[in-house]
């Protein structure tokens, strides 16, 4: 049923080859809209794999790999990609996950202890320690935007990954802060929606948080680590292939240059059964 708002019988001019890439803001929402329903699937798989708690690291790495493929535009089968990344990065991600859990415990303890201490004292030292704990948590969270994408995309040792993450967090501070601000907004919404938001935890927030982090952090990793590696070899980063067309194409891409065409209207079939043609399996039956 047509509503008359768009002439569906008329083709457009296509997408022009070499057209400029979308700005990050619009690209984010384009990918988010295209993968919207897959986020629910990824979130559920992640929660199931995280149930033993100690598998937090490998599960996060696996989800990051899925989100990385979403960001660079590679087609995947979600569960297969998740499972393969879970197995491949298990040892390194497991170690990082244990460090993560330890840091979360220390930060949570410090924030809780010194916040309670401020109610009974106004000592400057207590305020300084509390402020340092908050600042440490702020920087640790932003560093982690870069840790797991490096685990799944690069072949580095854990200490190299942490060192790179600290540097990348600084050089890509705008994107780091944008991801942190979005995380903060999502977490606040979850807290405000408590306890009803707890019912959504199996299907919603973790995939969104990971997608935001990967979308903001991975281009920085590409720019400062992956691209220079390929440039030193005289090659181009193959992750950009989704934006390019092969140099020696069999057919020339005329997207954006050809004139729109009008599809002729179909002729009504004869009710008498005469002169009616039906194409089936490459043959015409009269």
C-alpha positions as CSV (number, residue, x, y, z in Angstrom):
1,X,0.0,0.0,0.0
2,X,1.5,3.3,-1.1
3,X,0.8,6.6,0.7
4,X,1.9,8.9,-2.0
5,X,4.8,10.4,-0.1
6,X,7.5,8.8,-2.2
7,X,7.5,7.5,-5.7
8,X,8.7,4.0,-5.2
9,X,8.7,3.4,-9.0
10,X,11.5,5.9,-9.6
11,X,15.1,5.0,-8.9
12,X,17.5,7.5,-7.4
13,X,21.0,8.5,-8.5
14,X,22.8,6.0,-6.1
15,X,25.7,6.6,-3.8
16,X,28.7,8.3,-5.3
17,X,32.0,6.5,-5.2
18,X,34.5,8.3,-3.0
19,X,31.8,10.3,-1.3
20,X,33.0,11.9,2.0
21,X,32.7,9.8,5.1
22,X,30.0,10.7,7.6
23,X,31.0,12.7,10.7
24,X,31.3,10.6,13.8
25,X,28.1,11.8,15.3
26,X,26.0,10.7,12.3
27,X,28.0,7.5,11.8
28,X,27.4,6.6,15.5
29,X,23.6,6.8,15.1
30,X,23.7,5.1,11.7
31,X,25.5,2.1,13.2
32,X,23.4,2.2,16.4
33,X,20.2,2.1,14.3
34,X,21.4,-0.6,12.0
35,X,22.6,-2.9,14.9
36,X,19.9,-1.9,17.4
37,X,18.3,-5.4,17.7
38,X,21.7,-7.1,17.7
39,X,22.7,-5.2,20.9
40,X,20.0,-7.1,22.8
41,X,21.4,-10.4,21.5
42,X,25.0,-9.4,22.4
43,X,24.0,-8.2,25.8
44,X,22.3,-11.4,26.7
45,X,25.2,-13.5,25.5
46,X,27.6,-11.3,27.6
47,X,25.5,-11.7,30.8
48,X,25.4,-15.5,30.4
49,X,29.2,-15.7,29.9
50,X,29.8,-13.4,32.8
51,X,27.7,-15.4,35.3
52,X,30.8,-17.1,36.8
53,X,32.2,-13.5,37.5
54,X,35.8,-14.6,37.0
55,X,35.1,-14.7,33.2
56,X,34.3,-11.0,33.3
57,X,37.5,-10.2,31.3
58,X,37.2,-12.8,28.5
59,X,33.5,-12.0,28.1
60,X,34.2,-8.3,27.9
61,X,37.0,-8.9,25.3
62,X,34.6,-11.0,23.3
63,X,31.9,-8.4,23.3
64,X,34.4,-5.7,22.4
65,X,35.4,-7.8,19.4
66,X,31.8,-7.9,18.2
67,X,31.5,-4.1,18.7
68,X,34.7,-3.6,16.9
69,X,33.4,-5.4,13.9
70,X,30.2,-3.3,14.1
71,X,32.3,-0.1,14.1
72,X,34.5,-1.1,11.1
73,X,31.6,-2.5,9.2
74,X,32.6,-6.1,8.8
75,X,29.6,-8.6,8.6
76,X,29.7,-11.2,11.3
77,X,27.6,-13.9,13.0
78,X,27.3,-12.5,16.5
79,X,27.5,-15.7,18.6
80,X,30.3,-17.2,16.4
81,X,32.4,-14.0,16.6
82,X,31.8,-13.8,20.4
83,X,32.7,-17.4,21.0
84,X,35.8,-17.3,18.9
85,X,37.0,-14.1,20.5
86,X,36.2,-15.5,24.0
87,X,38.5,-18.5,23.4
88,X,41.2,-16.7,21.5
89,X,41.8,-13.9,24.1
90,X,40.9,-15.9,27.2
91,X,44.3,-16.0,29.0
92,X,45.2,-12.3,28.5
93,X,41.7,-11.0,29.0
94,X,41.3,-13.2,32.1
95,X,44.4,-11.6,33.7
96,X,43.1,-8.1,32.8
97,X,39.7,-9.0,34.2
98,X,41.2,-10.0,37.6
99,X,43.1,-6.7,37.7
100,X,39.8,-4.9,36.8
101,X,37.9,-6.6,39.6
102,X,40.7,-5.7,42.1
103,X,40.7,-2.1,41.0
104,X,36.9,-1.9,41.2
105,X,37.1,-3.3,44.8
106,X,39.8,-0.9,45.9
107,X,38.1,2.2,44.4
108,X,34.7,1.2,45.8
109,X,36.2,0.7,49.2
110,X,38.1,4.0,49.1
111,X,35.0,5.9,48.0
112,X,32.8,4.3,50.6
113,X,35.3,4.6,53.5
114,X,36.4,8.2,52.9
115,X,32.9,9.4,52.1
116,X,31.7,8.0,55.4
117,X,34.8,9.6,57.1
118,X,33.8,13.0,55.9
119,X,30.6,12.8,57.9
120,X,32.6,12.7,61.1
121,X,35.6,14.9,60.2
122,X,36.5,17.8,58.0
123,X,40.3,17.0,57.8
124,X,41.9,18.2,54.6
125,X,43.8,14.9,54.2
126,X,40.5,13.0,54.1
127,X,39.2,15.3,51.4
128,X,42.4,15.0,49.4
129,X,42.4,11.2,49.5
130,X,38.7,11.2,48.5
131,X,39.4,13.6,45.6
132,X,42.3,11.5,44.4
133,X,40.2,8.3,44.6
134,X,37.5,10.0,42.4
135,X,40.2,11.2,39.9
136,X,41.8,7.8,39.8
137,X,38.4,6.2,39.1
138,X,37.8,8.8,36.3
139,X,41.1,8.0,34.6
140,X,40.9,4.3,35.1
141,X,37.5,4.1,33.4
142,X,38.7,6.1,30.4
143,X,41.8,4.0,30.1
144,X,39.6,0.9,29.9
145,X,38.0,2.2,26.8
146,X,41.3,1.4,25.1
147,X,42.4,-1.8,26.9
148,X,39.9,-4.3,25.6
149,X,40.0,-3.1,21.9
150,X,43.8,-3.6,22.0
151,X,43.4,-7.1,23.4
152,X,41.3,-8.2,20.5
153,X,43.0,-6.2,17.7
154,X,46.7,-6.3,18.6
155,X,49.3,-8.7,19.7
156,X,50.8,-7.0,22.8
157,X,51.7,-7.8,26.3
158,X,49.5,-6.7,29.2
159,X,51.9,-4.0,30.4
160,X,52.2,-2.6,26.9
161,X,48.4,-2.5,26.6
162,X,48.1,-0.6,29.9
163,X,50.9,1.8,28.9
164,X,49.3,2.4,25.5
165,X,45.9,2.9,27.1
166,X,47.1,5.6,29.3
167,X,48.8,7.5,26.4
168,X,45.8,7.0,24.1
169,X,43.4,8.2,26.8
170,X,45.4,11.5,26.9
171,X,46.0,12.0,23.2
172,X,42.3,11.1,22.4
173,X,40.9,12.9,25.4
174,X,38.0,14.5,23.5
175,X,36.7,11.1,22.4
176,X,37.6,9.6,25.8
177,X,35.6,12.2,27.6
178,X,32.7,11.9,25.2
179,X,32.5,8.2,26.0
180,X,32.8,8.8,29.7
181,X,30.0,11.4,29.6
182,X,27.8,9.0,27.7
183,X,28.6,6.2,30.2
184,X,27.7,8.5,33.0
185,X,24.4,9.4,31.4
186,X,23.4,5.7,30.8
187,X,24.4,4.7,34.3
188,X,22.5,7.6,35.9
189,X,19.4,6.4,33.9
190,X,19.8,2.9,35.2
191,X,20.1,4.2,38.8
192,X,17.1,6.5,38.5
193,X,15.1,3.6,37.0
194,X,16.0,1.3,39.9
195,X,14.6,-1.3,40.7
196,X,12.7,-1.6,37.4
197,X,15.9,-1.1,35.4
198,X,17.3,-4.3,36.9
199,X,14.9,-6.2,34.8
200,X,16.5,-4.8,31.7
201,X,20.1,-5.7,32.7
202,X,20.1,-9.0,30.7
203,X,19.2,-7.2,27.5
204,X,20.2,-3.6,27.4
205,X,22.9,-1.6,29.1
206,X,26.2,-3.5,28.8
207,X,26.2,-3.7,25.0
208,X,25.3,0.0,24.7
209,X,28.2,0.9,27.1
210,X,30.6,-1.3,25.2
211,X,29.6,0.1,21.8
212,X,30.0,3.7,23.0
213,X,33.5,2.9,24.4
214,X,34.6,1.0,21.3
215,X,33.2,3.5,18.8
216,X,35.0,6.4,20.6
217,X,38.3,4.6,21.4
218,X,39.0,2.4,18.4
219,X,39.5,5.2,15.8
220,X,42.2,6.6,18.2
221,X,43.9,3.1,18.3
222,X,43.8,3.0,14.5
223,X,45.2,6.4,14.1
224,X,48.2,6.1,16.5
225,X,49.0,2.4,16.5
226,X,47.5,0.4,13.6
227,X,47.8,3.0,10.8
228,X,51.5,3.8,11.5
229,X,52.2,0.0,11.5
230,X,50.8,-0.4,8.0
231,X,52.3,2.8,6.7
232,X,55.8,1.6,7.8
233,X,55.2,-1.5,5.6
234,X,54.0,0.6,2.7
235,X,50.4,-0.8,3.0
236,X,47.0,0.6,3.8
237,X,45.0,-0.5,6.9
238,X,42.7,-3.2,5.5
239,X,40.1,-2.2,8.1
240,X,39.2,0.8,5.9
241,X,38.3,-1.5,3.0
242,X,34.6,-1.0,3.7
243,X,35.0,2.6,2.5
244,X,37.0,1.8,-0.7
245,X,36.4,0.0,-4.0
246,X,38.9,-2.2,-5.6
247,X,41.3,-0.3,-7.9
248,X,40.7,-2.7,-10.8
249,X,37.0,-3.2,-10.8
250,X,35.2,-5.2,-13.5
251,X,32.4,-2.7,-13.7
252,X,32.6,1.0,-13.2
253,X,30.7,2.4,-10.2
254,X,28.3,5.1,-11.6
255,X,26.7,5.8,-8.2
256,X,25.8,9.5,-7.8
257,X,26.3,10.3,-11.5
258,X,23.6,8.4,-13.4
259,X,20.3,10.0,-14.1
260,X,17.2,8.8,-12.2
261,X,15.0,6.5,-14.2
262,X,11.3,5.9,-14.2
263,X,10.1,2.3,-14.1
264,X,7.3,1.7,-16.6
265,X,4.0,0.8,-15.2
266,X,3.0,-2.9,-15.4
267,X,0.3,-3.8,-17.9
268,X,-2.8,-5.5,-16.7
269,X,-3.0,-9.1,-17.4
270,X,-5.8,-10.5,-19.6
271,X,-8.5,-12.2,-17.7
272,X,-9.3,-14.4,-20.6
273,X,-6.0,-16.3,-20.2
274,X,-4.7,-15.2,-23.6
275,X,-1.4,-13.5,-24.2
276,X,-0.3,-14.0,-20.6
277,X,3.4,-14.7,-20.0
278,X,4.9,-16.0,-16.8
279,X,8.7,-16.3,-16.4
280,X,9.8,-19.4,-14.5
281,X,13.3,-20.9,-14.2
282,X,14.6,-18.9,-17.1
283,X,11.9,-20.0,-19.6
284,X,8.8,-18.2,-20.8
285,X,5.6,-20.2,-20.7
286,X,2.7,-19.0,-22.8
